[in-house]
Amino acid sequence: MRRNNWIDAFLRRALLGRWVFAAPLVGAAAQPVLGHTLLVAHGDVMIESCSATVELEISAEDLEHWYRMERGSDGGVSVPSLRSILERHGRTLHQILVIRDADGRPLPSEPFDFQLDESDDEVIGAESWRALRVKYATRITYPSFPRFLTFQLWMAGEFPSVYWQTYFNVHGIVEAPGCVLRLTSRGNAETVEISWEGGQARILPQSSPGSVTNRLGLSGLRGISAEIDIGDLDFEIRVEIPLAMLSTWLTLPGHDEFLDMDEQRSVRLALENLLRPALSIESGGRELEAKVGGVLFRSLEGREAESPVHRVSLVTGRVTGIIRFRAEKSLEKAQLRWNLFNHAVLSVDGVIQGDGRTIRHTFSTYEPAYQWRRESRCTDD
């Protein structure tokens, strides 16, 4: 088995217990075969300036869901056959764990190497088998000091239909709070935002000043956010939606996980029809008419897709829609009601600005409406 300095360092850290453990989710079922019915893996990602080390621990028993195991009459497993399967599983992990840059391009990574905790015996007994853990590691590379990294498990096609939950703790070299990503074999993607201080990475929490999440409201990288500006006669709403979430409403036509310019144009009309009723506003007993003022496709870093050859990732890209309303007389009071919910969106974070105030409010399926009034000159009826 290939060994090098960074793998040796990884193995030393693993033996010191730096793995992240989390309770498995309940309620998800897998195929009724040997091994756990819900697969849960734990890992660690250390971010450096030009590369990241990814470490992953799995239960050897979970391999029962993936491969046909050679067992003896007493339920034991042959160590040589297990090593062959572990090498094969390393190639599988290399294929299904995808880490992307801010533009959605997959980043290169080394093959997974593994370490197996075992005795010198040629056969691992049934009881030892249930307690056996396997540690994998790889290194991904990227241009210096990335601002965003997106992680995804993608098990399509020939992979077994088993539910796999994987937890990664993402952090820099300096021991500082990082973040925990929860990935599933159904392909969800999670993005981390990184700041760099003296060449060392710091994973930005959602509330960090200047972060994308903070700038957009509360949802930021993961969900829909809405910025609502209220003038004397006008409302302007900027709705930002990750394209991965937009796909829960619309069928997006992208080839190779990207939308080119022609495909973006083909989506715009359907997107405008989706956005127009997203927020309804009632003022003075009348519902104001909504008009879509524009649709912009963006990368994670905020660049608009203006070039004819520009492509936007369906995994990391975003779309911003502008909705405008105009009242016939000065707005004193209004009811804002958010209507754009589905099975993937149960709440939307909003930032409401107007009358010299900034209000943060969460619209939800339980409380979709918000009563706004101009306090500087509004009087009770």
Secondary structure as GFF3:
##gff-version 3
##sequence-region A 1 381
A	DSSP	alpha_helix	5	15	.	.	.	ID=ss1
A	DSSP	beta_strand	39	47	.	.	.	ID=ss2
A	DSSP	beta_strand	51	59	.	.	.	ID=ss3
A	DSSP	three_ten_helix	60	65	.	.	.	ID=ss4
A	DSSP	beta_strand	77	78	.	.	.	ID=ss5
A	DSSP	alpha_helix	79	96	.	.	.	ID=ss6
A	DSSP	beta_strand	97	100	.	.	.	ID=ss7
A	DSSP	beta_strand	113	116	.	.	.	ID=ss8
A	DSSP	beta_strand	123	124	.	.	.	ID=ss9
A	DSSP	alpha_helix	126	131	.	.	.	ID=ss10
A	DSSP	beta_strand	133	141	.	.	.	ID=ss11
A	DSSP	beta_strand	148	153	.	.	.	ID=ss12
A	DSSP	beta_strand	164	172	.	.	.	ID=ss13
A	DSSP	beta_strand	179	184	.	.	.	ID=ss14
A	DSSP	beta_strand	189	197	.	.	.	ID=ss15
A	DSSP	beta_strand	200	203	.	.	.	ID=ss16
A	DSSP	alpha_helix	212	216	.	.	.	ID=ss17
A	DSSP	beta_strand	225	230	.	.	.	ID=ss18
A	DSSP	beta_strand	234	242	.	.	.	ID=ss19
A	DSSP	alpha_helix	243	246	.	.	.	ID=ss20
A	DSSP	beta_strand	258	259	.	.	.	ID=ss21
A	DSSP	alpha_helix	261	275	.	.	.	ID=ss22
A	DSSP	beta_strand	279	283	.	.	.	ID=ss23
A	DSSP	beta_strand	286	287	.	.	.	ID=ss24
A	DSSP	beta_strand	291	298	.	.	.	ID=ss25
A	DSSP	beta_strand	312	313	.	.	.	ID=ss26
A	DSSP	beta_strand	318	326	.	.	.	ID=ss27
A	DSSP	beta_strand	333	338	.	.	.	ID=ss28
A	DSSP	beta_strand	347	354	.	.	.	ID=ss29
A	DSSP	beta_strand	357	364	.	.	.	ID=ss30
A	DSSP	beta_strand	369	373	.	.	.	ID=ss31
###
